[in-house]
Amino acid sequence: MPRLGRPLTVGLLGSYGGLNLGDEAILTSMLPCLRRMHPSADLVVFSRHPRHTRANHRSTTVVGWEGVPREDTLNVLQQLDLLVVGGGGLIYNGEARRYLRLVQAAQEVGVPTFGFALGAGPLTDPEDCSAVVEVMDRMDQITVRDEHSKVVLEEVGVRRNIEVTADPALLLEPEPFTEDMLLCEGVPSGVRLIGMSAREPGAASGQLDQEGYHELLAVAADFLINRLDAHVLFVPMERDDIRHSHGVLSYMANPDRARVLNGPYRPTEILGLMHHLDLVLGMRLHVLIFAAMTGVPLLPLPYAKKVCSFGQAVGAPVLTDVMREEAGPLLAEVDRLWDHRHAHADSIRRSVDHLRERAGVTGRLCGDLIDRIWQREGTPDGTIGVASA
């Protein structure tokens, strides 16, 4: 229950502190968005690794929730006036229940809950599906980042209205990634540079064969090096991506023309890096989002529906099953993309403008809910007064 004379308190729950630059990009975008909506509000981030989150977001209150006694978590939840869930892909097999337990606990103590550009799927586990329906139907509002996520939630039985917006990271602004930073990574100046993103198969990738896709990406990298007289830069978005990038390198005929980015960069710096790239092939969603935001031609390597959904949203080439498994058709598509790169880049920019507008809608909807909470429970100085009956 709100207490007399304290600021509005908003909690954020997502895959934060997981050392994944995509999730950190989402949080980096959401925090200023929420601060603009209600500058006096206290923001509390529920983090998987609080030390990491505190180091990167120093003006924010950070609490741990994994491996923390339930009563400690409940004590924090009871101080909230709103719990914002997301953004990003939290609602999928094996993970949905973990996040939704915290959401349910907030609901049980009367805290409103808002789904912020969530990603959903694959979602087939009966216990996860049951938890999704039970908890998400009780949320005050749900927004998702793509049409596929809406379909997934509706197919498992969620009846609450679901609005499609877009990924919060689309609203980030880049930091410079300088030529000196590239030189420190072993990338020579003035070369044509191709970005690539490799990752583990993961729960969303079906029966993807790890060695097979390493070899396929290596063939694509060598093709681009020879066809364009280019260098290749692998862009890891989390620690294990480094291992998979080196797995691709081990199959390459020209590994001396490739580098794996090693520095501890912020999401906004990786966004700035995209200005140096001429083409991006990737499995990581946020590498593709960053490329699109910069107008770099891109080819999604669709290991999961979220990658396919984003590729379709920006008009990227759609790979058939054959292209994902056989080098010849894939290289033909890469070649076609390069030949039409300028038209493709123009199309991407137009699509991203539309997606950025949709991404902004999420914040406005969340802001409207915060305003309603404040009007119901607030005082003229912006602090919380006595809760309404």
N, C-alpha and C positions, 0 to 999 in steps of 0.2 A: 504494500500500500504506500502511495507517495507520502513523503514526510514534509512538514511545514518548512518553508524557506530554503529549499535546496534547488539547484538547477535541474532541468530535465536531463535524464540519464538514458542514453541509447546504447545497447549492446550490439556488437557485430559478431556473428558466428559464421565461420567458413573454414576453408583449408589453409588458414593463415599460420605462418611459422613453419610450414612444411618444407621450406627451402626449395619451392617451385616458383620460378619467376613469373609464370602465368598467374598463379594465385596471388603473388605479391603485387603484380600489376593491377589486379582487381582491387585489392585493398588500398593501394596507393591512389587509385582513382576515386574510391568510395569515400575515404576520409574527408578530403576537402569538399566533396559534394555535400556530405552531411553537415559539415561545419558552415557552409554557405546557407543552408536551409535554416539552421538555428545556431548562431554563433555562440550562444551562452551554454549550449548543451555539453554535458560531460559524455565523452565517447569511451566505451569500454570494449576492448577487443579480446575475444576468447581465442587464445592461440595454442597451437600444438607444441610450440617451442617458444615460451615467453621471452627468453633471453634474446633470441633472434629478432622477435617483433619489437621489443623495447629498443634494441640497438638501431632499428631502421625507422621507427616511428616514435621519437622521443617525447612528443607532446601529448601522447595518448596513454590512457590507463590500460594496462595489459594484465590479463589473468590467464592462468593455465586451466585446462579442463580435462585433459587426458591424464589418468593416473591420480586424479584429485578426489578426495572423499566427497561423496554426494552432498553431505550437509554443507561443505564449504562452497560448492557450486550453487546450491540453493540459496545460500546467504547472499551471493552476488546477484543471482537472478531476481531475488525479492526487492533489490534496490533499483531495478530497471523500470522505466516507463514504456520502453519499446525494445523488442529484440528483432534485429534485422538479420535475416538468414540469407547468406550468399554474399556476393554472386559466385558464379562458377558451378562446375559440375559436381554436386554433392549427392544427388539422388540417383544412385545406381546400386546394382547388386553388391552386397557385402559392406557397403558404407552407409546406405540411407538410414538404417536404424540407429547407427552411432550418432549421427547428427540430430536425428529427429527425437531421440531421447531427451536431449537438452531442450529442444523446442517444446516438447510435451511438458517438461517440467516447468518451463516458463508459463505455458498456458494454464497449468494447474494452480499457479499462484496469481493468476489474473493479469499477466503481462501480455499486451497485444503483440502479435508477431507479423512480420512482413517478409515475403519472399522476394529478394532483390536479384532479378535477372538470373534465376537459377538455370542450371543445366540438368537434364534428366536422361537416364538410360545408359546402358541397357538395364531393364528392370523387369525381371521375371521371377525372382525368388519370392515364394509365397509370403514369408514372414516380412520381407522388405515391403512388398506390395501392400500388405495389410497395414503396416505402420504408416506408409505414405498416405493412404486413404484416411486413416483415423486422425492423423496429426494435421495434414495439409487442408482437410476440409474445415478445420477449426482456425486456420490462419485468417487474419483480418484482410489480407490481400496477397495475391500471388502474381509475380511477373516472372517470365522465363526469357532466356536469351535467344531462342530460335523456335521455329514452328515444330521441329521434331520433338523438342522437350514438352511442348504443349500436348502433342499427340500421345506421347508416352504416358503422361500423367492422366489424361482423359481415358486412355485405354485400360489403365489399372483401376479406374473407378473414381478418381477425384471429381467431385461435383462443383466445387468452388470455381467461380469465374477465374480464368487464367488469361492474362494479357501478355502478348509477345512484344518484348522490347529488343534490347541488344546488349552485347557484352560490355560491362562498364569500362574495360580497358580501352575501348575505342575513344574515350574522352581524355586519355593521357596526352601530355605535351612532352616532346623529346628533350633530352639533355644532349649536348654535343658529344660525339664520339670522334675524337680527333685523329689526324693522320699519325701523330706520335703514338697514340694508343694502339693503332693498327701495327705500327712498326714494332712496338713492344711485344705484340702477339706473333711476330715473325711474318707479317704480311707486307710484301714490298709495296712501295708507292706507285701509283699510276697504272695498276694492273686492272684488268677486267675481273670482277669478283663475283662469284656465285655463292649464295648462302644455302646451306643444307641443314636439315634438322632430322636427327634420328633419335628414337626412344625405344624403351622396352615394349614388347607386344601389349602387355597390360590386359586388364579384365575386359576392355571394350573391343579387343582386336580379333576376337574369334580364334581361328586356327592359324593365325599368321606364323609362318616358319621363320624363326629368328635368323638362322644362317642364310636362308634363301633371300630374305629382304636385305640383309647386309650385302650380299653379293650383288643383288639387283641395284641397290643404291651406288655401289662401287662402279658398276658398269655405266650408270648414268653420270656419275662424277667424272670418270675418265672420258666419256663422250664429250662432255661440256668443256673439259680442259683442252682436248684436241680440236674440237669443232670451233671454239671461240678463242683459243689461245688464252685461257682464263686460269685463275686460281680458284680454289674452293675453300670456303670457310665454314666449318661446322659450328653451329650455335647451340650449345647445350642450355636447356632451360631448368634442369635439375641435375644433381650429381651423377646419377646413373646414366644420363645421356652421354657423358664423357666416355664411358665404357663402350656404349653402342657406337659412338662416332669412331672410336679406334677400331671397333669391329669392322666397320665399313672400310676404314683405311687399310686394314690388313688384306683386303681383297683387291685393292686398287693397283693398277699398273703404274700410276703416276703419284705415289704418296708424297713425293717431294714438292708437289704443287698444291698441297692441301694442308690446312692447319685446323686444330681444334681450339676454339676460344677457351682460355683458361682463367681469366681474371674474375674477381668477385664483383660483377657488375649489377647495378640497379636496373629495374625494368625500363626506366626512362632512358638509360644509356643504351640498352639493347635497341630500343626504338630509334635512338639517334644513329646507331650503327647502320640501320637500313638505308640511310642516305648514301652509303658507300657501295651498296649491292646493285648488281644489274639484273639479277634473277634470283628467285628463291624457290627451292623444292623442299617441302617439309611435312613431317608427321605431327609436329607440335602445333596445336591450335593457335597459341599466341605468337609464335614466330610468323605464322601466316597473317594473323591480324595486324601485327606490326608492319609487315611488308605491304599489306593493302593500304594501311594508313599513310604510307610514304609513297604510294603509287608505283611500287615495284611489281613487275609481272611475277605471278606466282603459280605454282603447280602443287595443289594439295596431294599428299600421298595418304589416301583416306583409310587409316586404320580404324576409324570410329565414325559414327554418325555425326558427331559434332563437327568434325573436320569436313565431312561431305556437306553438311548444312551451311557452313560458312563459305565453302567454295562456291556453292550454288548461289548464295546471297550476293557474292561479288562478281559473278559471271566467270569464274575460273573454269578451265577445262575439267570435264568430268571423266575420270579414268574408268574404263571398263574392267571387269575381272581379269581379262587377258592382259591388259596393260599393267595391272598390278602384279602380274606373275611372270611375264615374259619380257625380255629386254627389248626385242625388236619393236613391238608396238609402243612400248613406253618411250623409247628413244625417238620414234617418229613423232610422238606427241610433244616431247620436249623441243624437237627441231621446229615443229609448227608453231609452238608458243614463242620461240625466239624470233622467228620470221615475222610474227604479228605482234611483237611486244609493245610497240607504240600505241596501237589501237587498244590493245589489252589494258595498258596502263591507264589510258583515258577512261575506259569503261569502269575500271576498278575505282578510280577517284570519284566518279559519279555515284557509284554504289555505296562507297564509304560515307559520302556526305549524307545519304539517306539513313544509313545505319547509325551514324553519330546522332542524328536527330532522334532516332528511336531510343538510343542509349540515354539520352537526356530525359526522356519521358519517365524512366524508372525513378530518377531522383525527384522529379516533380510529384509523382504519385506518393512516394515515401514522405516527401515534405508535406503533402496534403494530410496524410495520416498523422504526422507529428503535430501539425496545426490543430487537428481535431482533438488530439490528446491534450495539448496545451490549453485549448479553449475550455475543455471539460474540467481540467484540473489545475489550470494555471492561475497565476496572479499577475497584475499589471507589470511587475518588474521582471517577468520572465522566469521566475522561480516557481516551483511546484507548491501549491497550497494544500488545502484539505481535499482529499479524494471525494468525488461525488458518490452518493449512495448507490 
